[in-house]
């Protein structure tokens, strides 16, 4: 009886303590659907792309998030009906401290580049379904990206902007070559006229 009472009191005390949550999502912009899965030491969300318009996520840090790097992952589902050729995450108010993995469902990753505030994924075979940025589905061998919390305090805010690019948005090599040739022709004509 005494052990049961002590256990019940300990449980009541634990429930009464404020629970630390990680990087609380306070809002999003854009027309895509977002599901937040952030928890202690983790900024995590699903992003359902109905359109390829940018989506910005606003977060606020709590004290429990400052003990070390903050893990970051996202599951990006492509519901737009157009293949993803390129995707990027841009940070404001926080920086990447370590790169993680990128795992597409059907496409092929051609390359991942990252800096302090950006991570860019280029698909060599277009992705029509979804991809994991980090380890959103707890797949063995995959790793979350890490965000650097050094120098930040509880209550500080940061944003993550997710944006896409499709092949239609990138100039074809022949179009770029044509534009360059026209520019060189205009430069040569200008030089002939002047001299």
N, C-alpha and C positions, 0 to 999 in steps of 0.2 A: 504494500500500500504506500509506504514511504517513498520507494523508488518511482512509483507511478506518479505521485504528487510532484516529486522533484523533476521528472521528465516533462510533465505537463507545464510546470512553471518555466522550465528552460525553453520549451517550444513557444510559449506565450511571449517570453522576453525576446526571443529571436524574431518573432513575427512583428513585434512592436518597434524593432529597430528599423531605421530607414534603409531600404535596400538600394545599393549602388547600381545604377544603370549606366551603360556606356553611351556616350555620344548620342544624346536624345535627339531624334529627328523632330524638328520644330515646324517644318514646312517644305513644300516642293513647288516649283514652277514648271509650267509646261502642260501638255495635254495627255501625256502618257500615264498609265496606271502604275502606282508604286505600292509595294507591300514592305513594311519595315520589319526587320528581324534583329535589330541592334540589341545587344545585351552587354553584360559586364565585360569590358575590355574589347568590344567588338562593334564596329559600324558595319551593318549588313542590310541589304535590301534586294528585292526583286524589282526589276524594271521591265514592264510589258510595253514594247514599242508598237503602238498603233500607228504612229507617224514618226518620221525621222527628225522631229524638232528637238532641240536641246532640252534637257531636263536638269534643273538645279536643285540639289538637296541641301537644306540648311540644318546644321547640327549645333548643339551646345554641349560642352564637356562638363562632366561632374568630377569630383575629387578622386573617385575610384579609377578614373580613366588615366590618371597622370602617373601611375606607378611605373609605367614602361611604355613601349610602343603600343599603339592601338591597332588591332587587326582590322583589316578592311576586305570585304568580299561582296560580290554582287552576282546575281543570276540575271542575265539580260536575255529576254525572250523576244524574238523577232516576229511580230504579228502583222507587220506592215505589208506583206506580200511582195516585197522587193528585197533582194539579197543584200546583206551587209558586206561591204568590201573593207571598211575601215571603221574603227570605233576608238573614242578617246575619253579619258577621265582627266579633268583639270581641277586642281585643288586651289583654294584660296583660304588663307588663315592657318594652314597646316601644311606639312610637306611629307613626301614619301621618305621612309628611312630604309626600306628594303623592298625589292621586287618580289612578287609571287608568281603564281602560274596563271596561264590562260588556257582554258580547255573548251574548244568548240564541240558542238554536238555532231555536225556533219561536215562543216567546212574544214579548211586547213589553215593554220597560222603560218603566215609568211614571215612575220617578224614582229617583235615587240620592242619599242623604244620607250625609255622613261628617263625623266629628270626629276628634279626636286618637286616640281608642281604639276607635271603632266605624265601620263602614260598613254601611249598610242599603240593600238593593235591593228596590224594590216593582215587581212586574210588573203592567202594566195589562191585558195578556192573559196568562193563566196559562201557565207554562212546564211542559210535560210531559216533556221530554227532557233537556236539559242547557244549561248556560251557562258562559261563560268569565268569570272574575273576573280582570281583567288580560289578559295576552296569552299564555295557556297553549299555544295552537296556532300561535304565530308568524304571526298574520294581519296583513297590511299595514294600517297605520292604527290598529291597536289598541295599547294601552300598558299595561305593568305598573303596579301600585300600588307605592309606595315606602315603606319603613319607615325611620324615623330612628334611626341607630345612634350619634349624638353622645352622649357621656357614658357609653357602655357599654364594657365590657372583654371580652376573650376569657374564656370560661367563664361569662359572664352567661347567664341563661336567660330565655325569654319563652314565652308561650302564645298561641295563636289558637283561639278557639272559634267554630265554625260552627253556626248554628242556623236553623231554618225556621219559617215560619208559614203556615197555609193559611186560606182564606176562612172555614172553619168555626170557626177560633179567634178571629176578629175579630167583635165583636158587630154584628148587623145594625142599620142606622140606626133601623128601627122599634122594635127591642128597646131600644136606648139611649134613644129618645124616650119609650117607655113607662116605663122606669125613672125618667127625669127627671121625668115627669108625676106618678108615684107619690110621689117624694121631695118635690116641690112641694106636693102635696096633704097629705102628712103634716106638712110645715112649717106650712101654713096652719091645719090642724086644731089643732096644738100652740099656735099663736099665739091662736086663738079661745078655746081652753081656758084659757090664762093671762090673757087680757085681756078 
